[in-house]
Amino acid sequence: MTNNDTLRRLRYALNINDQTVAEIITLTGRNATAEEVVNWLKREDEPGYIELGDADLCRFLDGLIIQKRGPHPSGKTPEPLDFVSNNEILKKLRIALELQETGMLAVFQKADFKVTSAELGSFFRKEGHRNYRKVPEQVLRKFIHGLSV
């Protein structure tokens, strides 16, 4: 799943329009326009398609956290990551939507997808931890689908 697919699915799941996506990104200090967002949301074979970089996807997720929970008490916005893994996407969505373990499991249940508490916990471990597990694309896809149902 590309970053563009992820943004497209999140936009649908969160029921937000192109202008709102641009405003969310702008909360992180990067000026984004609705036209730019439209080009990110196009399919790869459509004219005008622009590939969404990891930094811009990270900015969207950080902006979503700011929109839903307010700015960080220090007033600083985090620097975007150069590489955004599925684990990082899931973490940022969890923070933005203020979901605890039971809430996360409920979202997966809405998508008719079984995830155990232990498996869910392994997704939020630090990379290198013996119980760390990478989030497969299917898991991220099902989580985003569960948000939309």
C-alpha positions as CSV (number, residue, x, y, z in Angstrom):
1,M,0.0,0.0,0.0
2,T,1.5,3.3,-1.0
3,N,1.4,6.5,1.0
4,N,-1.2,7.9,-1.5
5,D,-3.4,4.8,-0.8
6,T,-3.0,5.3,2.9
7,L,-4.0,9.0,2.7
8,R,-6.9,8.1,0.4
9,R,-8.2,5.5,2.8
10,L,-7.8,7.7,5.9
11,R,-9.6,10.6,4.2
12,Y,-12.5,8.3,3.5
13,A,-12.5,6.7,6.9
14,L,-12.3,10.0,8.8
15,N,-14.9,11.5,6.4
16,I,-12.9,14.7,5.6
17,N,-12.6,16.6,2.4
18,D,-9.5,17.8,0.5
19,Q,-9.5,21.2,2.0
20,T,-9.6,19.7,5.5
21,V,-6.6,17.5,4.7
22,A,-4.7,20.5,3.5
23,E,-5.6,22.4,6.7
24,I,-4.5,19.4,8.9
25,I,-1.1,19.4,7.2
26,T,-0.8,23.2,7.6
27,L,-1.1,22.7,11.4
28,T,2.4,21.3,11.2
29,G,3.9,24.4,9.6
30,R,3.9,23.2,6.0
31,N,1.6,25.1,3.7
32,A,-0.5,22.6,1.7
33,T,-3.2,23.4,-0.8
34,A,-6.4,21.6,-1.7
35,E,-5.0,21.2,-5.3
36,E,-1.9,19.5,-4.0
37,V,-4.1,17.1,-2.0
38,V,-6.3,16.4,-5.0
39,N,-3.1,15.3,-6.9
40,W,-2.0,13.1,-4.0
41,L,-5.4,11.4,-4.0
42,K,-5.5,10.6,-7.7
43,R,-4.7,7.1,-8.9
44,E,-1.3,6.4,-10.3
45,D,-2.6,6.1,-13.8
46,E,-4.4,9.5,-13.7
47,P,-2.9,12.6,-15.2
48,G,-1.6,15.0,-12.5
49,Y,-0.8,12.2,-10.0
50,I,1.9,13.2,-7.5
51,E,3.5,10.7,-5.2
52,L,3.0,11.4,-1.5
53,G,6.3,11.3,0.3
54,D,6.8,9.9,3.8
55,A,7.5,13.3,5.3
56,D,4.1,14.7,4.0
57,L,2.2,11.6,5.2
58,C,3.9,12.1,8.6
59,R,2.9,15.7,8.6
60,F,-0.7,14.7,7.9
61,L,-0.6,12.3,10.8
62,D,1.1,14.8,13.2
63,G,-1.5,17.4,12.1
64,L,-4.3,15.0,12.8
65,I,-2.9,14.6,16.3
66,I,-2.8,18.4,16.7
67,Q,-6.3,18.8,15.4
68,K,-7.8,16.1,17.6
69,R,-5.8,16.6,20.8
70,G,-4.4,20.1,20.5
71,P,-0.8,21.3,20.2
72,H,2.0,19.8,22.3
73,P,2.4,21.7,25.6
74,S,5.8,22.9,24.6
75,G,4.3,24.5,21.5
76,K,6.7,22.7,19.2
77,T,5.6,20.6,16.3
78,P,7.5,17.4,15.7
79,E,9.9,17.1,12.8
80,P,8.5,14.8,10.1
81,L,10.1,11.4,9.8
82,D,12.1,10.5,6.7
83,F,10.6,7.0,6.7
84,V,7.1,6.2,8.0
85,S,6.5,2.5,8.7
86,N,3.1,0.9,9.2
87,N,3.9,0.7,12.9
88,E,4.4,4.4,13.0
89,I,1.2,5.1,11.1
90,L,-0.8,2.9,13.6
91,K,0.9,4.6,16.6
92,K,0.0,8.1,15.3
93,L,-3.6,7.1,14.6
94,R,-3.8,5.6,18.0
95,I,-2.6,8.8,19.6
96,A,-4.8,11.1,17.4
97,L,-7.9,9.1,18.1
98,E,-7.0,8.6,21.8
99,L,-7.5,4.9,21.6
100,Q,-6.6,2.5,24.4
101,E,-6.2,-1.2,23.8
102,T,-9.9,-1.9,24.1
103,G,-10.7,0.8,21.6
104,M,-8.1,-0.5,19.1
105,L,-9.5,-4.0,19.4
106,A,-13.0,-2.7,18.9
107,V,-11.9,-1.0,15.6
108,F,-10.4,-4.3,14.4
109,Q,-13.6,-6.1,15.4
110,K,-15.7,-3.7,13.3
111,A,-13.6,-4.7,10.3
112,D,-14.2,-8.4,11.2
113,F,-10.5,-8.9,11.8
114,K,-9.1,-10.8,14.8
115,V,-6.1,-9.3,16.6
116,T,-5.1,-10.5,20.0
117,S,-4.0,-8.2,22.8
118,A,-0.5,-9.6,22.7
119,E,-0.2,-9.1,19.0
120,L,-1.5,-5.5,19.3
121,G,1.1,-4.8,22.0
122,S,3.9,-6.1,19.8
123,F,3.1,-3.5,17.2
124,F,3.8,-0.7,19.7
125,R,7.1,-2.0,20.9
126,K,10.4,-0.3,20.0
127,E,12.1,-1.8,17.0
128,G,14.7,-4.2,18.2
129,H,12.7,-5.3,21.3
130,R,12.4,-9.1,21.4
131,N,8.6,-8.9,21.2
132,Y,8.5,-6.2,18.4
133,R,6.5,-7.1,15.3
134,K,6.1,-5.2,12.1
135,V,2.6,-4.2,11.2
136,P,1.6,-6.1,8.0
137,E,-0.2,-4.1,5.3
138,Q,-3.3,-6.1,5.8
139,V,-3.5,-5.2,9.5
140,L,-3.2,-1.5,8.7
141,R,-5.7,-1.7,5.9
142,K,-8.2,-3.5,8.2
143,F,-7.7,-1.0,11.0
144,I,-8.4,1.9,8.6
145,H,-11.4,0.0,7.3
146,G,-12.6,-0.5,10.8
147,L,-12.5,3.3,11.4
148,S,-14.9,3.8,8.5
149,V,-17.6,1.3,9.5
